[in-house]
């Protein structure tokens, strides 16, 4: 049995979402591995403003793609987001709320913990 990954708080990584099922590996957790070139590490709670921003950046998360098993993300849904996209949204002033307990420790290689804490969802 492999050890449980850690979150940005240094404790065991918690599940982000099973409905919709998220994570690069669709385990519900923001885990990563060598196949995950996007580093889907940050557990967000989607906002309408962020979804519009992401679509404008070429990453349409709100449109369902049944052929890919992707239900589309709605405001309020939790989702494992690419770390660089979250930083991009932060820089644009539209960063979605973050669930720190479900955000992988490796996210700190891309974003600042203080920024994540400022956007932490209780």
DSSP file (Angstrom, degrees, kcal/mol; ACC not computed):
  #  RESIDUE AA STRUCTURE BP1 BP2  ACC     N-H-->O    O-->H-N    N-H-->O    O-->H-N    TCO  KAPPA ALPHA  PHI   PSI    X-CA   Y-CA   Z-CA
    1    1 A X              0   0    0      0, 0.0     2,-0.1     0, 0.0     3,-0.1   0.000 360.0 360.0 360.0 129.0    0.0    0.0    0.0
    2    2 A X        -     0   0    0      1,-0.1     3,-0.1     3,-0.0     2,-0.0  -0.486 360.0 -97.3 -81.3 152.3    1.4    3.4   -1.0
    3    3 A X        -     0   0    0     -2,-0.1     2,-0.2     1,-0.1    -1,-0.1  -0.333  41.6-103.4 -67.4 150.1    1.5    6.2    1.5
    4    4 A X        -     0   0    0      1,-0.1    -1,-0.1    -3,-0.1     0, 0.0  -0.540  39.6-114.6 -71.7 133.4   -1.3    8.8    1.3
    5    5 A X        -     0   0    0     -2,-0.2     8,-3.0     8,-0.1     2,-0.3  -0.228  31.1-118.5 -63.0 160.5   -0.2   12.1   -0.3
    6    6 A X  B     -A   12   0A   0      6,-0.3    99,-2.6     1,-0.1   100,-0.3  -0.683  16.8-134.0-100.9 155.9   -0.1   15.2    1.8
    7    7 A X  B >   -B  104   0B   0      4,-3.0     3,-2.0    97,-0.3    97,-0.2  -0.401  40.9 -87.7 -96.0-179.9   -2.0   18.4    1.4
    8    8 A X  T 3  S+     0   0    0     95,-1.7    93,-0.1    92,-0.8    96,-0.1   0.612 127.8  58.2 -67.1 -11.4   -0.7   22.0    1.6
    9    9 A X  T 3  S-     0   0    0     91,-0.3    -1,-0.3    94,-0.2     3,-0.1   0.467 118.5-110.4 -94.3  -4.4   -1.2   21.9    5.4
   10   10 A X  S <  S+     0   0    0     -3,-2.0     2,-0.2     1,-0.3    -2,-0.1   0.566  83.5 108.4  87.0   9.5    1.1   18.9    5.8
   11   11 A X  S    S-     0   0    0      1,-0.1    -4,-3.0     3,-0.0    -1,-0.3  -0.579  83.3 -59.6-109.0 176.9   -1.7   16.5    6.7
   12   12 A X  B     -A    6   0A   0     -6,-0.2    -6,-0.3    -2,-0.2     2,-0.2  -0.289  61.2-105.5 -60.0 136.7   -3.2   13.6    4.7
   13   13 A X        -     0   0    0     -8,-3.0    89,-0.2    -6,-0.1     2,-0.2  -0.446  38.4-147.2 -63.2 126.2   -4.8   14.7    1.4
   14   14 A X        -     0   0    0     87,-2.7    16,-0.4    -2,-0.2     2,-0.1  -0.547  26.3 -86.8 -93.2 162.0   -8.6   14.7    1.6
   15   15 A X        -     0   0    0     -2,-0.2    14,-0.2     1,-0.1    -1,-0.1  -0.384  31.2-163.7 -64.9 142.4  -11.0   13.9   -1.2
   16   16 A X        -     0   0    0     12,-3.3     2,-0.3     1,-0.3    13,-0.2   0.891  62.3 -25.6 -92.4 -56.2  -12.0   16.8   -3.4
   17   17 A X      > -     0   0    0     11,-1.6     5,-1.7     1,-0.1    -1,-0.3  -0.956  32.4-179.4-163.4 140.8  -15.1   15.5   -5.1
   18   18 A X  B > 5S+C   21   0C   0     -2,-0.3     3,-0.5     3,-0.2     2,-0.2   0.460  79.9  74.4-110.7 -10.8  -16.9   12.4   -6.2
   19   19 A X  T 3 5S+     0   0    0      1,-0.7    59,-0.2     9,-0.1    -1,-0.2  -0.730 114.4  19.6-143.7  90.2  -19.8   14.3   -7.8
   20   20 A X  T 3 5S-     0   0    0     -2,-0.2    -1,-0.7    -3,-0.2     2,-0.4   0.450 111.7-127.1 -77.2 152.9  -18.6   15.3  -10.2
   21   21 A X  B < 5 +C   18   0C   0     -3,-0.5    -3,-0.2    -2,-0.1     2,-0.2  -0.561  41.3 179.1 -71.2 121.3  -15.8   12.8  -10.1
   22   22 A X      < +     0   0    0     -5,-1.7     6,-2.6    -2,-0.4     5,-0.5  -0.519  24.9  83.8-120.2-177.4  -12.6   14.8  -10.2
   23   23 A X  S >  S-     0   0    0      3,-0.2     3,-1.7     5,-0.2     7,-0.2   0.132  80.6 -89.7  97.1 147.1   -8.8   14.4  -10.2
   24   24 A X  T 3  S+     0   0    0      7,-0.6    -1,-0.1    16,-0.4     8,-0.1   0.881 134.1  38.6 -54.8 -38.8   -6.5   13.6  -13.1
   25   25 A X  T 3  S-     0   0    0      4,-0.3    -1,-0.3     6,-0.2    -2,-0.1   0.351 113.5-120.0 -93.0   5.4   -6.9    9.9  -12.3
   26   26 A X  S <  S+     0   0    0     -3,-1.7    -3,-0.2     3,-0.2    -2,-0.1   0.925  75.3 128.3  52.7  50.7  -10.7   10.4  -11.5
   27   27 A X  S    S-     0   0    0     -5,-0.5    -4,-0.2     2,-0.4     3,-0.1   0.445  82.9-107.9-104.9  -7.2  -10.2    9.1   -8.0
   28   28 A X  S    S+     0   0    0     -6,-2.6   -12,-3.3     1,-0.3   -11,-1.6   0.282  92.2  97.4  92.8  -9.9  -11.9   12.1   -6.3
   29   29 A X  S    S-     0   0    0     -7,-0.3     2,-1.8   -14,-0.2    -2,-0.4  -0.832  82.9-118.9-114.9 152.0   -8.5   13.3   -5.1
   30   30 A X        +     0   0    0     72,-0.5    74,-0.3   -16,-0.4     2,-0.2  -0.435  59.6 150.8 -85.3  62.5   -6.1   15.9   -6.5
   31   31 A X        -     0   0    0     -2,-1.8    -7,-0.6    73,-0.1     2,-0.3  -0.512  26.3-160.3 -89.8 162.0   -3.3   13.4   -6.9
   32   32 A X        +     0   0    0     -2,-0.2     2,-0.3     7,-0.1     5,-0.0  -0.910  14.6 166.4-139.4 166.9   -0.7   13.7   -9.6
   33   33 A X    >   -     0   0    0     -2,-0.3     3,-1.6     3,-0.1     6,-0.2  -0.924  57.2 -68.9-164.3-175.5    1.8   11.5  -11.4
   34   34 A X  T 3  S+     0   0    0     -2,-0.3    -2,-0.0     1,-0.3     0, 0.0   0.749 126.7  56.8 -62.1 -24.5    4.1   11.5  -14.4
   35   35 A X  T 3  S+     0   0    0      1,-0.2     2,-1.4     2,-0.1    -1,-0.3   0.677  87.0  85.9 -79.1 -17.2    1.2   11.4  -16.8
   36   36 A X    X   +     0   0    0     -3,-1.6     3,-0.9     1,-0.2    -1,-0.2  -0.626  46.2 165.2 -90.5  82.6   -0.4   14.6  -15.4
   37   37 A X  T 3  S+     0   0    0     -2,-1.4    -1,-0.2     1,-0.2    -2,-0.1   0.685  75.2  56.8 -72.6 -16.6    1.4   17.3  -17.3
   38   38 A X  T 3  S-     0   0    0     -3,-0.1    46,-0.4    45,-0.0    45,-0.4   0.573 100.5-133.7 -89.6 -10.2   -1.2   19.9  -16.2
   39   39 A X    <   -     0   0    0     -3,-0.9    44,-2.2     1,-0.2     2,-1.9   0.982  16.9-159.6  52.8  69.5   -0.6   19.3  -12.4
   40   40 A X  E     +D   82   0D   0     42,-0.2   -16,-0.4     1,-0.2    42,-0.3  -0.547  45.2 131.3 -77.9  77.8   -4.3   19.0  -11.4
   41   41 A X  E     +     0   0D   0     -2,-1.9    63,-2.2    40,-0.8     2,-0.6   0.618  36.0  82.8-112.1 -18.8   -3.4   19.8   -7.7
   42   42 A X  E     -D   81   0D   0     39,-2.2    39,-3.4    -3,-0.3     2,-0.8  -0.828  62.6-146.0-105.5 120.9   -5.7   22.5   -6.4
   43   43 A X  E     +D   80   0D   0     -2,-0.6    56,-3.0    56,-0.4    37,-0.2  -0.728  31.3 178.4 -84.2 111.1   -9.2   21.6   -5.1
   44   44 A X  E     -DE  79  98D   0     35,-2.9    35,-1.8    -2,-0.8     2,-0.6  -0.646  34.4-133.3-108.1 164.7  -11.4   24.5   -6.0
   45   45 A X  E     -DE  78  97D   0     52,-2.1    52,-0.7    33,-0.2    33,-0.2  -0.976  40.4-124.5-113.1 112.0  -15.0   25.4   -5.6
   46   46 A X        -     0   0    0     31,-3.1    30,-3.0    -2,-0.6     2,-0.3  -0.201  25.0-164.2 -62.1 142.1  -16.1   26.7   -9.0
   47   47 A X     >  -     0   0    0     28,-0.2     4,-2.5    47,-0.1     5,-0.2  -0.882  31.0-118.1-118.8 156.7  -17.6   30.1   -9.4
   48   48 A X  H  > S+     0   0    0     -2,-0.3     4,-2.1     1,-0.2     5,-0.2   0.909 116.3  53.4 -59.0 -42.1  -19.5   31.5  -12.4
   49   49 A X  H  > S+     0   0    0      1,-0.2     4,-2.0     2,-0.2    -1,-0.2   0.907 109.9  46.5 -61.5 -43.4  -16.9   34.2  -12.8
   50   50 A X  H  > S+     0   0    0      2,-0.2     4,-3.2     1,-0.2     5,-0.2   0.909 109.5  53.9 -66.8 -41.2  -14.0   31.7  -12.8
   51   51 A X  H  X S+     0   0    0     -4,-2.5     4,-2.2     1,-0.2    10,-0.3   0.891 109.3  48.4 -62.5 -38.8  -15.8   29.4  -15.3
   52   52 A X  H  X S+     0   0    0     -4,-2.1     4,-2.2     2,-0.2    -1,-0.2   0.925 113.3  48.5 -63.7 -44.8  -16.2   32.3  -17.7
   53   53 A X  H  X S+     0   0    0     -4,-2.0     4,-1.3     2,-0.2    -2,-0.2   0.934 111.2  49.0 -59.9 -48.5  -12.6   33.2  -17.3
   54   54 A X  H  <>S+     0   0    0     -4,-3.2     5,-2.7     1,-0.2     3,-0.3   0.902 110.8  50.2 -61.5 -42.0  -11.4   29.6  -17.8
   55   55 A X  H ><5S+     0   0    0     -4,-2.2     3,-1.6     1,-0.2    -1,-0.2   0.906 108.1  53.0 -62.3 -41.4  -13.5   29.2  -21.0
   56   56 A X  H 3<5S+     0   0    0     -4,-2.2    -1,-0.2     1,-0.3    -2,-0.2   0.762 106.1  55.2 -65.3 -24.4  -12.1   32.5  -22.3
   57   57 A X  T 3<5S-     0   0    0     -4,-1.3    -1,-0.3    -3,-0.3    -2,-0.2   0.407 128.1 -98.4 -87.9   1.8   -8.6   31.1  -21.7
   58   58 A X  T < 5S+     0   0    0     -3,-1.6     2,-0.5    -4,-0.2    -3,-0.2   0.559  96.4 106.8  95.5   8.5   -9.4   28.0  -23.9
   59   59 A X      < -     0   0    0     -5,-2.7     2,-1.1    -6,-0.2    -2,-0.2  -0.778  51.1-166.9-121.8  86.4  -10.3   25.6  -21.1
   60   60 A X        +     0   0    0     -2,-0.5     3,-0.1    -5,-0.2    -8,-0.1  -0.609  19.4 162.8 -78.3 100.3  -14.1   25.2  -21.2
   61   61 A X        +     0   0    0     -2,-1.1    12,-3.2   -10,-0.3    -1,-0.2   0.578  66.5  63.2 -91.8 -11.7  -14.9   23.5  -17.9
   62   62 A X  S    S+     0   0    0     10,-0.3     2,-0.5   -11,-0.2    -1,-0.1   0.664  82.8  84.0 -92.0 -16.4  -18.6   24.3  -18.0
   63   63 A X  S    S-     0   0    0      9,-0.1     9,-0.3    -3,-0.1     2,-0.1  -0.768  80.2-124.4 -92.3 125.4  -19.6   22.4  -21.2
   64   64 A X        -     0   0    0     -2,-0.5     2,-0.2     7,-0.3     7,-0.2  -0.375  20.1-168.9 -64.6 141.6  -20.4   18.7  -20.7
   65   65 A X  B > > +G   70   0E   0      5,-3.1     3,-2.3     1,-0.1     5,-2.1  -0.680   8.8 175.9-129.9  76.4  -18.4   16.3  -22.9
   66   66 A X  G > 5S+     0   0    0      1,-0.3     3,-1.5    -2,-0.2    -1,-0.1   0.816  77.1  63.6 -55.1 -33.9  -20.2   13.0  -22.5
   67   67 A X  G 3 5S+     0   0    0      1,-0.3    -1,-0.3     2,-0.1    -3,-0.0   0.723 110.0  40.4 -64.9 -18.7  -18.0   11.3  -25.1
   68   68 A X  G < 5S-     0   0    0     -3,-2.3    -1,-0.3     2,-0.2    -2,-0.2   0.318 118.0-111.0-106.6   4.6  -15.1   12.0  -22.7
   69   69 A X  T < 5S+     0   0    0     -3,-1.5     2,-0.6    -4,-0.4    -3,-0.2   0.776  73.7 139.6  70.6  25.7  -17.0   11.2  -19.5
   70   70 A X  B   < -G   65   0E   0     -5,-2.1    -5,-3.1     1,-0.1    -1,-0.2  -0.910  37.1-168.2-108.2 117.4  -16.9   14.8  -18.5
   71   71 A X        -     0   0    0     -2,-0.6    -7,-0.3    -7,-0.2    -1,-0.1   0.621  42.9-110.7 -79.6 -12.4  -20.2   16.2  -17.0
   72   72 A X        -     0   0    0     -9,-0.3     2,-0.4    -7,-0.1   -10,-0.3   0.203  31.1 -98.6  86.6 142.3  -19.3   19.9  -17.2
   73   73 A X        -     0   0    0    -12,-3.2     2,-0.3   -10,-0.1     6,-0.0  -0.805  33.8-162.2-102.3 137.2  -18.6   21.9  -14.0
   74   74 A X    >   -     0   0    0     -2,-0.4     3,-2.5     4,-0.1   -28,-0.2  -0.792  38.9 -81.4-111.0 155.1  -21.3   24.1  -12.4
   75   75 A X  T 3  S+     0   0    0     -2,-0.3   -28,-0.2     1,-0.3     3,-0.1  -0.346 121.2  29.6 -53.6 134.1  -20.8   27.0  -10.0
   76   76 A X  T 3  S+     0   0    0    -30,-3.0    -1,-0.3     1,-0.4     2,-0.1   0.120  90.9 124.7  97.9 -20.4  -20.4   25.4   -6.5
   77   77 A X    <   -     0   0    0     -3,-2.5   -31,-3.1   -32,-0.1    -1,-0.4  -0.446  59.6-129.3 -70.7 145.5  -18.9   22.2   -7.9
   78   78 A X  E     +D   45   0D   0    -33,-0.2     2,-0.3   -59,-0.2   -33,-0.2  -0.776  35.1 171.6 -93.4 143.3  -15.6   21.1   -6.4
   79   79 A X  E     -D   44   0D   0    -35,-1.8   -35,-2.9    -2,-0.4     2,-0.8  -0.996  39.7-115.2-154.6 143.0  -12.9   20.3   -9.0
   80   80 A X  E     -D   43   0D   0     -2,-0.3     2,-0.3   -37,-0.2   -37,-0.2  -0.746  43.9-165.2 -82.2 109.8   -9.1   19.5   -9.2
   81   81 A X  E     -D   42   0D   0    -39,-3.4   -39,-2.2    -2,-0.8   -40,-0.8  -0.686  26.6 -98.8-101.4 148.4   -7.7   22.4  -11.1
   82   82 A X  E  >  -D   40   0D   0    -42,-0.3     4,-2.0    -2,-0.3   -42,-0.2  -0.427  31.6-131.0 -61.7 135.3   -4.3   22.8  -12.8
   83   83 A X  H  > S+     0   0    0    -44,-2.2     4,-2.1   -45,-0.4     5,-0.2   0.889 105.7  51.4 -59.7 -42.1   -2.0   24.8  -10.5
   84   84 A X  H  > S+     0   0    0    -46,-0.4     4,-2.2     1,-0.2    -1,-0.2   0.846 107.6  53.0 -67.2 -33.0   -0.9   27.2  -13.2
   85   85 A X  H  > S+     0   0    0     -3,-0.2     4,-2.6   -47,-0.2    -1,-0.2   0.889 108.0  51.3 -67.4 -38.9   -4.6   27.9  -14.2
   86   86 A X  H  X S+     0   0    0     -4,-2.0     4,-2.5     2,-0.2    -2,-0.2   0.934 111.0  47.7 -63.4 -43.6   -5.3   28.8  -10.6
   87   87 A X  H  X S+     0   0    0     -4,-2.1     4,-2.6     2,-0.2    -2,-0.2   0.897 111.0  51.6 -62.4 -39.9   -2.3   31.2  -10.5
   88   88 A X  H  X S+     0   0    0     -4,-2.2     4,-1.4     2,-0.2    -1,-0.2   0.915 110.7  47.8 -62.2 -43.3   -3.5   32.7  -13.8
   89   89 A X  H  <>S+     0   0    0     -4,-2.6     5,-2.9     2,-0.2     6,-0.6   0.884 110.4  52.6 -65.2 -38.6   -7.0   33.2  -12.4
   90   90 A X  H ><5S+     0   0    0     -4,-2.5     3,-1.5     4,-0.3    -2,-0.2   0.943 107.9  50.4 -60.7 -47.9   -5.4   34.8   -9.2
   91   91 A X  H 3<5S+     0   0    0     -4,-2.6    -1,-0.2     1,-0.3    -2,-0.2   0.805 111.7  49.3 -60.6 -29.5   -3.4   37.2  -11.4
   92   92 A X  T 3<5S-     0   0    0     -4,-1.4    -1,-0.3    -5,-0.2    -2,-0.2   0.460 117.5-113.5 -89.0  -2.8   -6.6   38.1  -13.2
   93   93 A X  T < 5S+     0   0    0     -3,-1.5    -3,-0.2    -4,-0.5    -2,-0.1   0.688  93.9  96.8  81.2  18.4   -8.5   38.7  -10.0
   94   94 A X      < +     0   0    0     -5,-2.9    -4,-0.3    -6,-0.1   -47,-0.1   0.036  42.7 152.5-128.0  26.8  -10.9   35.7  -10.4
   95   95 A X        -     0   0    0     -6,-0.6     2,-0.1    -5,-0.2     3,-0.1  -0.371  41.2-130.1 -61.1 130.7   -9.3   32.9   -8.4
   96   96 A X        -     0   0    0      1,-0.1   -50,-0.1    -2,-0.1    -1,-0.1  -0.398  34.4 -82.6 -77.1 159.9  -12.0   30.5   -7.2
   97   97 A X  E     -E   45   0D   0    -52,-0.7   -52,-2.1    -2,-0.1     2,-0.4  -0.245  47.5-140.5 -59.3 151.9  -12.1   29.4   -3.5
   98   98 A X  E     -Ef  44 120D   0     21,-2.9    23,-3.4    18,-0.3     2,-0.8  -0.907  10.6-142.4-120.7 142.5   -9.8   26.6   -2.5
   99   99 A X    >   -     0   0    0    -56,-3.0     3,-1.1    -2,-0.4   -56,-0.4  -0.900  18.4-166.4-101.8 102.2  -10.2   23.6   -0.2
  100  100 A X  G >  S+     0   0    0     -2,-0.8     3,-1.4    21,-0.3   -92,-0.8   0.854  82.6  57.3 -61.7 -39.5   -6.8   23.4    1.5
  101  101 A X  G 3  S+     0   0    0      1,-0.3   -87,-2.7   -94,-0.1    -1,-0.3   0.735 112.9  42.1 -65.8 -20.8   -7.2   20.0    3.0
  102  102 A X  G <  S+     0   0    0     -3,-1.1     2,-0.6   -89,-0.2   -72,-0.5   0.268  92.4 100.4-108.7   9.1   -7.9   18.6   -0.5
  103  103 A X  S <  S-     0   0    0     -3,-1.4   -95,-1.7    -4,-0.2   -94,-0.2  -0.871  77.9-117.6-100.6 123.3   -5.1   20.6   -2.3
  104  104 A X  B >   -B    7   0B   0    -63,-2.2     3,-2.0    -2,-0.6   -97,-0.3  -0.230  14.6-123.9 -63.2 142.4   -2.0   18.5   -2.9
  105  105 A X  G >  S+     0   0    0    -99,-2.6     3,-1.9     1,-0.3   -98,-0.1   0.811 107.3  68.1 -54.0 -35.4    1.3   19.6   -1.3
  106  106 A X  G >  S+     0   0    0   -100,-0.3     3,-2.0     1,-0.3    -1,-0.3   0.661  78.6  81.0 -64.7 -14.4    3.0   19.8   -4.7
  107  107 A X  G X> S+     0   0    0     -3,-2.0     4,-2.3     1,-0.3     3,-2.1   0.802  77.9  71.4 -58.9 -26.7    0.8   22.8   -5.5
  108  108 A X  G <4 S+     0   0    0     -3,-1.9    -1,-0.3     1,-0.3    -2,-0.2   0.597  83.9  67.5 -69.9  -8.9    3.2   24.9   -3.5
  109  109 A X  G <4 S+     0   0    0     -3,-2.0    -1,-0.3    -4,-0.1    -2,-0.2   0.626 115.7  26.7 -77.9 -13.7    5.8   24.5   -6.3
  110  110 A X  T <4 S+     0   0    0     -3,-2.1     2,-0.3    -4,-0.2    -2,-0.2   0.668 125.4  33.0-118.7 -30.2    3.5   26.6   -8.5
  111  111 A X  S  < S-     0   0    0     -4,-2.3     2,-0.3   -24,-0.0    -1,-0.2  -0.886  80.1-104.3-133.1 160.3    1.5   28.9   -6.1
  112  112 A X     >  -     0   0    0     -2,-0.3     4,-2.1     1,-0.1     3,-0.3  -0.668  19.0-137.3 -88.5 136.8    2.1   30.6   -2.8
  113  113 A X  H  > S+     0   0    0     -2,-0.3     4,-2.9     1,-0.2     5,-0.2   0.865 105.3  58.3 -59.9 -36.4    0.5   29.2    0.4
  114  114 A X  H  > S+     0   0    0      1,-0.2     4,-1.9     2,-0.2    -1,-0.2   0.898 106.3  48.5 -62.2 -38.8   -0.4   32.7    1.5
  115  115 A X  H  > S+     0   0    0     -3,-0.3     4,-0.9     2,-0.2    -1,-0.2   0.917 111.6  49.4 -66.1 -42.7   -2.4   33.2   -1.7
  116  116 A X  H >< S+     0   0    0     -4,-2.1     3,-0.8     1,-0.2   -18,-0.3   0.925 110.1  51.3 -61.1 -43.8   -4.1   29.8   -1.2
  117  117 A X  H >< S+     0   0    0     -4,-2.9     3,-1.4     1,-0.2    -1,-0.2   0.876 104.6  56.7 -62.0 -37.7   -5.0   30.7    2.4
  118  118 A X  H 3< S+     0   0    0     -4,-1.9    -1,-0.2     1,-0.3    -2,-0.2   0.752 114.8  39.2 -65.0 -22.3   -6.5   34.0    1.3
  119  119 A X  T << S+     0   0    0     -4,-0.9   -21,-2.9    -3,-0.8    -1,-0.3   0.172  87.4 137.6-111.2  15.4   -8.9   32.1   -0.9
  120  120 A X  B <   -f   98   0D   0     -3,-1.4     2,-0.5   -23,-0.2   -21,-0.2  -0.398  48.5-138.1 -68.5 136.5   -9.5   29.2    1.5
  121  121 A X              0   0    0    -23,-3.4   -21,-0.3    -2,-0.1    -1,-0.1  -0.817 360.0 360.0 -92.1 129.8  -13.0   27.9    1.8
  122  122 A X              0   0    0     -2,-0.5    -1,-0.1   -23,-0.1   -23,-0.1   0.489 360.0 360.0 -68.1 360.0  -14.0   27.2    5.3
